[in-house]
Amino acid sequence: MHNGIDLDVYFEIILYPVAGLFIIEMICRMVKIANWVKLLTQAVMCVGFGIAYLTMHVAHWLTAGVLLALAIALFYQARRSKLDPQKALY
């Protein structure tokens, strides 16, 4: 089933959030930002991409759902990392 979007667009839709996560990770490592701040920033980025993908002309429900689920996990890890850095997995 073809919905008018080429395969390269699907790769871009996947690539942008991954690149965002990677860039945030590298900047936080270089600047030595606290782990919970890094996780919180990554979660906010995932929520932003998730909402953007839900509101696109051709909505990408599955990708948005995965990004929002990842954001929930990142929010949880950020909270856990802030409360007790020794228990944090990252």
TILOTOR-596477 format. One record per atom (N, C-alpha, C): residue in one letter; chain; atom name; x, z, y. Coordinates in Angstrom, 2 decimals. Layout:
<pts>
pt resn->A&chain->A&name->CA&xx->X&zz->Z&yy->Y $
...
</pts>
This chain:
<pts>
pt resn->M&chain->A&name->N&xx->0.85&zz->0.00&yy->-1.18 $
pt resn->M&chain->A&name->CA&xx->0.00&zz->0.00&yy->0.00 $
pt resn->M&chain->A&name->C&xx->0.89&zz->0.00&yy->1.24 $
pt resn->H&chain->A&name->N&xx->0.67&zz->-0.90&yy->2.13 $
pt resn->H&chain->A&name->CA&xx->1.50&zz->-1.04&yy->3.32 $
pt resn->H&chain->A&name->C&xx->0.65&zz->-0.67&yy->4.53 $
pt resn->N&chain->A&name->N&xx->1.17&zz->0.22&yy->5.36 $
pt resn->N&chain->A&name->CA&xx->0.41&zz->0.66&yy->6.53 $
pt resn->N&chain->A&name->C&xx->1.00&zz->0.15&yy->7.84 $
pt resn->G&chain->A&name->N&xx->1.86&zz->-0.84&yy->7.79 $
pt resn->G&chain->A&name->CA&xx->2.40&zz->-1.43&yy->8.99 $
pt resn->G&chain->A&name->C&xx->3.71&zz->-0.85&yy->9.48 $
pt resn->I&chain->A&name->N&xx->4.28&zz->0.08&yy->8.73 $
pt resn->I&chain->A&name->CA&xx->5.55&zz->0.69&yy->9.12 $
pt resn->I&chain->A&name->C&xx->6.61&zz->0.28&yy->8.11 $
pt resn->D&chain->A&name->N&xx->7.74&zz->-0.19&yy->8.62 $
pt resn->D&chain->A&name->CA&xx->8.82&zz->-0.62&yy->7.75 $
pt resn->D&chain->A&name->C&xx->9.55&zz->0.58&yy->7.15 $
pt resn->L&chain->A&name->N&xx->10.32&zz->0.30&yy->6.12 $
pt resn->L&chain->A&name->CA&xx->11.05&zz->1.32&yy->5.40 $
pt resn->L&chain->A&name->C&xx->12.08&zz->2.02&yy->6.29 $
pt resn->D&chain->A&name->N&xx->12.70&zz->1.29&yy->7.21 $
pt resn->D&chain->A&name->CA&xx->13.69&zz->1.92&yy->8.08 $
pt resn->D&chain->A&name->C&xx->13.08&zz->2.97&yy->8.99 $
pt resn->V&chain->A&name->N&xx->11.82&zz->2.83&yy->9.35 $
pt resn->V&chain->A&name->CA&xx->11.14&zz->3.84&yy->10.17 $
pt resn->V&chain->A&name->C&xx->10.99&zz->5.13&yy->9.37 $
pt resn->Y&chain->A&name->N&xx->10.66&zz->5.01&yy->8.09 $
pt resn->Y&chain->A&name->CA&xx->10.55&zz->6.21&yy->7.25 $
pt resn->Y&chain->A&name->C&xx->11.89&zz->6.93&yy->7.15 $
pt resn->F&chain->A&name->N&xx->12.99&zz->6.19&yy->7.05 $
pt resn->F&chain->A&name->CA&xx->14.31&zz->6.81&yy->7.01 $
pt resn->F&chain->A&name->C&xx->14.61&zz->7.52&yy->8.33 $
pt resn->E&chain->A&name->N&xx->14.21&zz->6.92&yy->9.46 $
pt resn->E&chain->A&name->CA&xx->14.41&zz->7.56&yy->10.75 $
pt resn->E&chain->A&name->C&xx->13.60&zz->8.84&yy->10.86 $
pt resn->I&chain->A&name->N&xx->12.39&zz->8.82&yy->10.35 $
pt resn->I&chain->A&name->CA&xx->11.54&zz->10.01&yy->10.39 $
pt resn->I&chain->A&name->C&xx->12.16&zz->11.16&yy->9.63 $
pt resn->I&chain->A&name->N&xx->12.85&zz->10.86&yy->8.57 $
pt resn->I&chain->A&name->CA&xx->13.53&zz->11.89&yy->7.79 $
pt resn->I&chain->A&name->C&xx->14.86&zz->12.27&yy->8.44 $
pt resn->L&chain->A&name->N&xx->15.54&zz->11.30&yy->9.01 $
pt resn->L&chain->A&name->CA&xx->16.88&zz->11.52&yy->9.55 $
pt resn->L&chain->A&name->C&xx->16.89&zz->12.40&yy->10.79 $
pt resn->Y&chain->A&name->N&xx->15.94&zz->12.25&yy->11.69 $
pt resn->Y&chain->A&name->CA&xx->15.95&zz->13.00&yy->12.94 $
pt resn->Y&chain->A&name->C&xx->15.92&zz->14.52&yy->12.74 $
pt resn->P&chain->A&name->N&xx->15.02&zz->15.07&yy->11.92 $
pt resn->P&chain->A&name->CA&xx->15.06&zz->16.53&yy->11.73 $
pt resn->P&chain->A&name->C&xx->16.34&zz->17.01&yy->11.03 $
pt resn->V&chain->A&name->N&xx->16.83&zz->16.24&yy->10.08 $
pt resn->V&chain->A&name->CA&xx->18.07&zz->16.62&yy->9.39 $
pt resn->V&chain->A&name->C&xx->19.23&zz->16.62&yy->10.38 $
pt resn->A&chain->A&name->N&xx->19.30&zz->15.62&yy->11.23 $
pt resn->A&chain->A&name->CA&xx->20.35&zz->15.56&yy->12.24 $
pt resn->A&chain->A&name->C&xx->20.21&zz->16.73&yy->13.22 $
pt resn->G&chain->A&name->N&xx->18.97&zz->17.07&yy->13.58 $
pt resn->G&chain->A&name->CA&xx->18.74&zz->18.20&yy->14.47 $
pt resn->G&chain->A&name->C&xx->19.21&zz->19.51&yy->13.86 $
pt resn->L&chain->A&name->N&xx->18.90&zz->19.73&yy->12.59 $
pt resn->L&chain->A&name->CA&xx->19.37&zz->20.94&yy->11.91 $
pt resn->L&chain->A&name->C&xx->20.89&zz->21.00&yy->11.87 $
pt resn->F&chain->A&name->N&xx->21.50&zz->19.88&yy->11.58 $
pt resn->F&chain->A&name->CA&xx->22.96&zz->19.81&yy->11.49 $
pt resn->F&chain->A&name->C&xx->23.61&zz->20.07&yy->12.86 $
pt resn->I&chain->A&name->N&xx->23.08&zz->19.46&yy->13.90 $
pt resn->I&chain->A&name->CA&xx->23.64&zz->19.62&yy->15.25 $
pt resn->I&chain->A&name->C&xx->23.51&zz->21.07&yy->15.71 $
pt resn->I&chain->A&name->N&xx->22.35&zz->21.69&yy->15.47 $
pt resn->I&chain->A&name->CA&xx->22.17&zz->23.09&yy->15.83 $
pt resn->I&chain->A&name->C&xx->23.16&zz->23.96&yy->15.06 $
pt resn->E&chain->A&name->N&xx->23.33&zz->23.68&yy->13.78 $
pt resn->E&chain->A&name->CA&xx->24.28&zz->24.44&yy->12.96 $
pt resn->E&chain->A&name->C&xx->25.69&zz->24.34&yy->13.52 $
pt resn->M&chain->A&name->N&xx->26.13&zz->23.14&yy->13.83 $
pt resn->M&chain->A&name->CA&xx->27.50&zz->22.95&yy->14.32 $
pt resn->M&chain->A&name->C&xx->27.72&zz->23.60&yy->15.69 $
pt resn->I&chain->A&name->N&xx->26.75&zz->23.46&yy->16.58 $
pt resn->I&chain->A&name->CA&xx->26.89&zz->24.07&yy->17.91 $
pt resn->I&chain->A&name->C&xx->26.95&zz->25.58&yy->17.79 $
pt resn->C&chain->A&name->N&xx->26.10&zz->26.16&yy->16.95 $
pt resn->C&chain->A&name->CA&xx->26.09&zz->27.61&yy->16.78 $
pt resn->C&chain->A&name->C&xx->27.38&zz->28.12&yy->16.14 $
pt resn->R&chain->A&name->N&xx->27.96&zz->27.34&yy->15.27 $
pt resn->R&chain->A&name->CA&xx->29.24&zz->27.75&yy->14.67 $
pt resn->R&chain->A&name->C&xx->30.37&zz->27.65&yy->15.67 $
pt resn->M&chain->A&name->N&xx->30.38&zz->26.62&yy->16.49 $
pt resn->M&chain->A&name->CA&xx->31.45&zz->26.46&yy->17.48 $
pt resn->M&chain->A&name->C&xx->31.38&zz->27.54&yy->18.56 $
pt resn->V&chain->A&name->N&xx->30.16&zz->27.86&yy->19.00 $
pt resn->V&chain->A&name->CA&xx->29.97&zz->28.81&yy->20.08 $
pt resn->V&chain->A&name->C&xx->29.88&zz->30.25&yy->19.55 $
pt resn->K&chain->A&name->N&xx->29.76&zz->30.40&yy->18.24 $
pt resn->K&chain->A&name->CA&xx->29.67&zz->31.70&yy->17.58 $
pt resn->K&chain->A&name->C&xx->28.41&zz->32.46&yy->18.02 $
pt resn->I&chain->A&name->N&xx->27.29&zz->31.77&yy->17.95 $
pt resn->I&chain->A&name->CA&xx->25.99&zz->32.36&yy->18.28 $
pt resn->I&chain->A&name->C&xx->25.51&zz->33.18&yy->17.08 $
pt resn->A&chain->A&name->N&xx->24.75&zz->34.23&yy->17.35 $
pt resn->A&chain->A&name->CA&xx->24.23&zz->35.09&yy->16.28 $
pt resn->A&chain->A&name->C&xx->23.39&zz->34.26&yy->15.30 $
pt resn->N&chain->A&name->N&xx->23.46&zz->34.67&yy->14.04 $
pt resn->N&chain->A&name->CA&xx->22.79&zz->33.93&yy->12.97 $
pt resn->N&chain->A&name->C&xx->21.28&zz->33.86&yy->13.19 $
pt resn->W&chain->A&name->N&xx->20.66&zz->34.95&yy->13.63 $
pt resn->W&chain->A&name->CA&xx->19.21&zz->34.94&yy->13.80 $
pt resn->W&chain->A&name->C&xx->18.78&zz->34.00&yy->14.92 $
pt resn->V&chain->A&name->N&xx->19.62&zz->33.85&yy->15.95 $
pt resn->V&chain->A&name->CA&xx->19.31&zz->32.91&yy->17.04 $
pt resn->V&chain->A&name->C&xx->19.37&zz->31.47&yy->16.52 $
pt resn->K&chain->A&name->N&xx->20.38&zz->31.19&yy->15.70 $
pt resn->K&chain->A&name->CA&xx->20.51&zz->29.86&yy->15.11 $
pt resn->K&chain->A&name->C&xx->19.29&zz->29.53&yy->14.26 $
pt resn->L&chain->A&name->N&xx->18.89&zz->30.46&yy->13.40 $
pt resn->L&chain->A&name->CA&xx->17.74&zz->30.23&yy->12.53 $
pt resn->L&chain->A&name->C&xx->16.46&zz->30.07&yy->13.33 $
pt resn->L&chain->A&name->N&xx->16.31&zz->30.87&yy->14.37 $
pt resn->L&chain->A&name->CA&xx->15.13&zz->30.78&yy->15.22 $
pt resn->L&chain->A&name->C&xx->15.07&zz->29.42&yy->15.93 $
pt resn->T&chain->A&name->N&xx->16.22&zz->28.97&yy->16.42 $
pt resn->T&chain->A&name->CA&xx->16.29&zz->27.66&yy->17.08 $
pt resn->T&chain->A&name->C&xx->15.95&zz->26.53&yy->16.12 $
pt resn->Q&chain->A&name->N&xx->16.47&zz->26.62&yy->14.89 $
pt resn->Q&chain->A&name->CA&xx->16.16&zz->25.60&yy->13.89 $
pt resn->Q&chain->A&name->C&xx->14.67&zz->25.62&yy->13.54 $
pt resn->A&chain->A&name->N&xx->14.08&zz->26.80&yy->13.47 $
pt resn->A&chain->A&name->CA&xx->12.65&zz->26.89&yy->13.15 $
pt resn->A&chain->A&name->C&xx->11.81&zz->26.26&yy->14.25 $
pt resn->V&chain->A&name->N&xx->12.15&zz->26.53&yy->15.49 $
pt resn->V&chain->A&name->CA&xx->11.41&zz->25.95&yy->16.62 $
pt resn->V&chain->A&name->C&xx->11.54&zz->24.43&yy->16.61 $
pt resn->M&chain->A&name->N&xx->12.74&zz->23.93&yy->16.28 $
pt resn->M&chain->A&name->CA&xx->12.93&zz->22.48&yy->16.20 $
pt resn->M&chain->A&name->C&xx->12.05&zz->21.88&yy->15.10 $
pt resn->C&chain->A&name->N&xx->11.97&zz->22.56&yy->13.94 $
pt resn->C&chain->A&name->CA&xx->11.13&zz->22.05&yy->12.85 $
pt resn->C&chain->A&name->C&xx->9.66&zz->22.04&yy->13.23 $
pt resn->V&chain->A&name->N&xx->9.20&zz->23.08&yy->13.93 $
pt resn->V&chain->A&name->CA&xx->7.82&zz->23.11&yy->14.40 $
pt resn->V&chain->A&name->C&xx->7.57&zz->21.95&yy->15.36 $
pt resn->G&chain->A&name->N&xx->8.50&zz->21.71&yy->16.26 $
pt resn->G&chain->A&name->CA&xx->8.35&zz->20.60&yy->17.20 $
pt resn->G&chain->A&name->C&xx->8.24&zz->19.26&yy->16.51 $
pt resn->F&chain->A&name->N&xx->9.14&zz->19.00&yy->15.55 $
pt resn->F&chain->A&name->CA&xx->9.05&zz->17.75&yy->14.80 $
pt resn->F&chain->A&name->C&xx->7.77&zz->17.69&yy->13.97 $
pt resn->G&chain->A&name->N&xx->7.38&zz->18.81&yy->13.38 $
pt resn->G&chain->A&name->CA&xx->6.15&zz->18.84&yy->12.58 $
pt resn->G&chain->A&name->C&xx->4.93&zz->18.48&yy->13.40 $
pt resn->I&chain->A&name->N&xx->4.82&zz->19.06&yy->14.58 $
pt resn->I&chain->A&name->CA&xx->3.69&zz->18.75&yy->15.46 $
pt resn->I&chain->A&name->C&xx->3.76&zz->17.30&yy->15.93 $
pt resn->A&chain->A&name->N&xx->4.96&zz->16.85&yy->16.26 $
pt resn->A&chain->A&name->CA&xx->5.11&zz->15.45&yy->16.69 $
pt resn->A&chain->A&name->C&xx->4.68&zz->14.50&yy->15.58 $
pt resn->Y&chain->A&name->N&xx->5.05&zz->14.79&yy->14.35 $
pt resn->Y&chain->A&name->CA&xx->4.71&zz->13.90&yy->13.24 $
pt resn->Y&chain->A&name->C&xx->3.22&zz->13.95&yy->12.92 $
pt resn->L&chain->A&name->N&xx->2.56&zz->15.06&yy->13.20 $
pt resn->L&chain->A&name->CA&xx->1.11&zz->15.13&yy->12.99 $
pt resn->L&chain->A&name->C&xx->0.35&zz->14.34&yy->14.04 $
pt resn->T&chain->A&name->N&xx->0.91&zz->14.23&yy->15.23 $
pt resn->T&chain->A&name->CA&xx->0.20&zz->13.57&yy->16.33 $
pt resn->T&chain->A&name->C&xx->0.61&zz->12.12&yy->16.54 $
pt resn->M&chain->A&name->N&xx->1.49&zz->11.61&yy->15.70 $
pt resn->M&chain->A&name->CA&xx->1.92&zz->10.21&yy->15.84 $
pt resn->M&chain->A&name->C&xx->0.75&zz->9.26&yy->15.55 $
pt resn->H&chain->A&name->N&xx->0.90&zz->8.04&yy->15.99 $
pt resn->H&chain->A&name->CA&xx->-0.13&zz->7.02&yy->15.75 $
pt resn->H&chain->A&name->C&xx->-0.43&zz->6.90&yy->14.25 $
pt resn->V&chain->A&name->N&xx->0.59&zz->6.82&yy->13.45 $
pt resn->V&chain->A&name->CA&xx->0.44&zz->6.86&yy->12.00 $
pt resn->V&chain->A&name->C&xx->0.99&zz->8.21&yy->11.57 $
pt resn->A&chain->A&name->N&xx->0.09&zz->9.17&yy->11.35 $
pt resn->A&chain->A&name->CA&xx->0.50&zz->10.54&yy->11.05 $
pt resn->A&chain->A&name->C&xx->1.27&zz->10.60&yy->9.73 $
pt resn->H&chain->A&name->N&xx->2.30&zz->11.41&yy->9.71 $
pt resn->H&chain->A&name->CA&xx->3.11&zz->11.62&yy->8.51 $
pt resn->H&chain->A&name->C&xx->2.85&zz->13.04&yy->8.02 $
pt resn->W&chain->A&name->N&xx->1.72&zz->13.21&yy->7.34 $
pt resn->W&chain->A&name->CA&xx->1.22&zz->14.54&yy->6.96 $
pt resn->W&chain->A&name->C&xx->2.20&zz->15.26&yy->6.03 $
pt resn->L&chain->A&name->N&xx->2.72&zz->14.57&yy->5.06 $
pt resn->L&chain->A&name->CA&xx->3.59&zz->15.22&yy->4.08 $
pt resn->L&chain->A&name->C&xx->4.89&zz->15.69&yy->4.73 $
pt resn->T&chain->A&name->N&xx->5.50&zz->14.84&yy->5.52 $
pt resn->T&chain->A&name->CA&xx->6.74&zz->15.22&yy->6.20 $
pt resn->T&chain->A&name->C&xx->6.49&zz->16.37&yy->7.16 $
pt resn->A&chain->A&name->N&xx->5.39&zz->16.31&yy->7.89 $
pt resn->A&chain->A&name->CA&xx->5.06&zz->17.40&yy->8.82 $
pt resn->A&chain->A&name->C&xx->4.81&zz->18.70&yy->8.06 $
pt resn->G&chain->A&name->N&xx->4.14&zz->18.62&yy->6.94 $
pt resn->G&chain->A&name->CA&xx->3.88&zz->19.82&yy->6.13 $
pt resn->G&chain->A&name->C&xx->5.16&zz->20.45&yy->5.61 $
pt resn->V&chain->A&name->N&xx->6.09&zz->19.62&yy->5.18 $
pt resn->V&chain->A&name->CA&xx->7.38&zz->20.13&yy->4.70 $
pt resn->V&chain->A&name->C&xx->8.15&zz->20.77&yy->5.85 $
pt resn->L&chain->A&name->N&xx->8.14&zz->20.14&yy->7.01 $
pt resn->L&chain->A&name->CA&xx->8.85&zz->20.71&yy->8.16 $
pt resn->L&chain->A&name->C&xx->8.23&zz->22.03&yy->8.61 $
pt resn->L&chain->A&name->N&xx->6.91&zz->22.13&yy->8.59 $
pt resn->L&chain->A&name->CA&xx->6.26&zz->23.37&yy->8.98 $
pt resn->L&chain->A&name->C&xx->6.51&zz->24.46&yy->7.95 $
pt resn->A&chain->A&name->N&xx->6.55&zz->24.11&yy->6.67 $
pt resn->A&chain->A&name->CA&xx->6.89&zz->25.10&yy->5.63 $
pt resn->A&chain->A&name->C&xx->8.34&zz->25.57&yy->5.80 $
pt resn->L&chain->A&name->N&xx->9.24&zz->24.65&yy->6.11 $
pt resn->L&chain->A&name->CA&xx->10.63&zz->25.03&yy->6.37 $
pt resn->L&chain->A&name->C&xx->10.72&zz->25.93&yy->7.59 $
pt resn->A&chain->A&name->N&xx->9.92&zz->25.66&yy->8.61 $
pt resn->A&chain->A&name->CA&xx->9.92&zz->26.49&yy->9.81 $
pt resn->A&chain->A&name->C&xx->9.49&zz->27.92&yy->9.48 $
pt resn->I&chain->A&name->N&xx->8.49&zz->28.07&yy->8.63 $
pt resn->I&chain->A&name->CA&xx->8.04&zz->29.41&yy->8.23 $
pt resn->I&chain->A&name->C&xx->9.18&zz->30.14&yy->7.52 $
pt resn->A&chain->A&name->N&xx->9.86&zz->29.46&yy->6.62 $
pt resn->A&chain->A&name->CA&xx->10.99&zz->30.08&yy->5.92 $
pt resn->A&chain->A&name->C&xx->12.10&zz->30.44&yy->6.89 $
pt resn->L&chain->A&name->N&xx->12.38&zz->29.58&yy->7.87 $
pt resn->L&chain->A&name->CA&xx->13.42&zz->29.87&yy->8.85 $
pt resn->L&chain->A&name->C&xx->13.04&zz->31.03&yy->9.75 $
pt resn->F&chain->A&name->N&xx->11.76&zz->31.12&yy->10.16 $
pt resn->F&chain->A&name->CA&xx->11.31&zz->32.27&yy->10.95 $
pt resn->F&chain->A&name->C&xx->11.49&zz->33.57&yy->10.16 $
pt resn->Y&chain->A&name->N&xx->11.14&zz->33.53&yy->8.88 $
pt resn->Y&chain->A&name->CA&xx->11.31&zz->34.71&yy->8.03 $
pt resn->Y&chain->A&name->C&xx->12.78&zz->35.10&yy->7.93 $
pt resn->Q&chain->A&name->N&xx->13.65&zz->34.13&yy->7.69 $
pt resn->Q&chain->A&name->CA&xx->15.08&zz->34.42&yy->7.58 $
pt resn->Q&chain->A&name->C&xx->15.66&zz->34.91&yy->8.91 $
pt resn->A&chain->A&name->N&xx->15.18&zz->34.38&yy->10.03 $
pt resn->A&chain->A&name->CA&xx->15.66&zz->34.84&yy->11.34 $
pt resn->A&chain->A&name->C&xx->15.28&zz->36.29&yy->11.55 $
pt resn->R&chain->A&name->N&xx->14.05&zz->36.63&yy->11.20 $
pt resn->R&chain->A&name->CA&xx->13.60&zz->38.02&yy->11.34 $
pt resn->R&chain->A&name->C&xx->14.42&zz->38.93&yy->10.44 $
pt resn->R&chain->A&name->N&xx->14.60&zz->38.50&yy->9.22 $
pt resn->R&chain->A&name->CA&xx->15.38&zz->39.30&yy->8.27 $
pt resn->R&chain->A&name->C&xx->16.84&zz->39.46&yy->8.73 $
pt resn->S&chain->A&name->N&xx->17.39&zz->38.41&yy->9.26 $
pt resn->S&chain->A&name->CA&xx->18.76&zz->38.44&yy->9.74 $
pt resn->S&chain->A&name->C&xx->18.91&zz->39.34&yy->10.97 $
pt resn->K&chain->A&name->N&xx->17.90&zz->39.38&yy->11.82 $
pt resn->K&chain->A&name->CA&xx->17.97&zz->40.23&yy->13.00 $
pt resn->K&chain->A&name->C&xx->17.84&zz->41.70&yy->12.63 $
pt resn->L&chain->A&name->N&xx->16.94&zz->42.00&yy->11.70 $
pt resn->L&chain->A&name->CA&xx->16.71&zz->43.39&yy->11.32 $
pt resn->L&chain->A&name->C&xx->17.87&zz->43.97&yy->10.50 $
pt resn->D&chain->A&name->N&xx->18.39&zz->43.21&yy->9.57 $
pt resn->D&chain->A&name->CA&xx->19.50&zz->43.68&yy->8.73 $
pt resn->D&chain->A&name->C&xx->20.40&zz->42.51&yy->8.39 $
pt resn->P&chain->A&name->N&xx->21.43&zz->42.26&yy->9.19 $
pt resn->P&chain->A&name->CA&xx->22.30&zz->41.10&yy->8.95 $
pt resn->P&chain->A&name->C&xx->22.97&zz->41.10&yy->7.59 $
pt resn->Q&chain->A&name->N&xx->23.14&zz->42.24&yy->6.95 $
pt resn->Q&chain->A&name->CA&xx->23.79&zz->42.29&yy->5.64 $
pt resn->Q&chain->A&name->C&xx->22.91&zz->41.71&yy->4.54 $
pt resn->K&chain->A&name->N&xx->21.60&zz->41.76&yy->4.71 $
pt resn->K&chain->A&name->CA&xx->20.67&zz->41.25&yy->3.70 $
pt resn->K&chain->A&name->C&xx->20.37&zz->39.76&yy->3.86 $
pt resn->A&chain->A&name->N&xx->20.75&zz->39.19&yy->4.99 $
pt resn->A&chain->A&name->CA&xx->20.45&zz->37.79&yy->5.25 $
pt resn->A&chain->A&name->C&xx->21.18&zz->36.87&yy->4.27 $
pt resn->L&chain->A&name->N&xx->20.50&zz->35.85&yy->3.82 $
pt resn->L&chain->A&name->CA&xx->21.09&zz->34.93&yy->2.86 $
pt resn->L&chain->A&name->C&xx->22.05&zz->33.94&yy->3.52 $
pt resn->Y&chain->A&name->N&xx->21.93&zz->33.73&yy->4.82 $
pt resn->Y&chain->A&name->CA&xx->22.74&zz->32.72&yy->5.50 $
pt resn->Y&chain->A&name->C&xx->23.75&zz->33.35&yy->6.40 $
</pts>
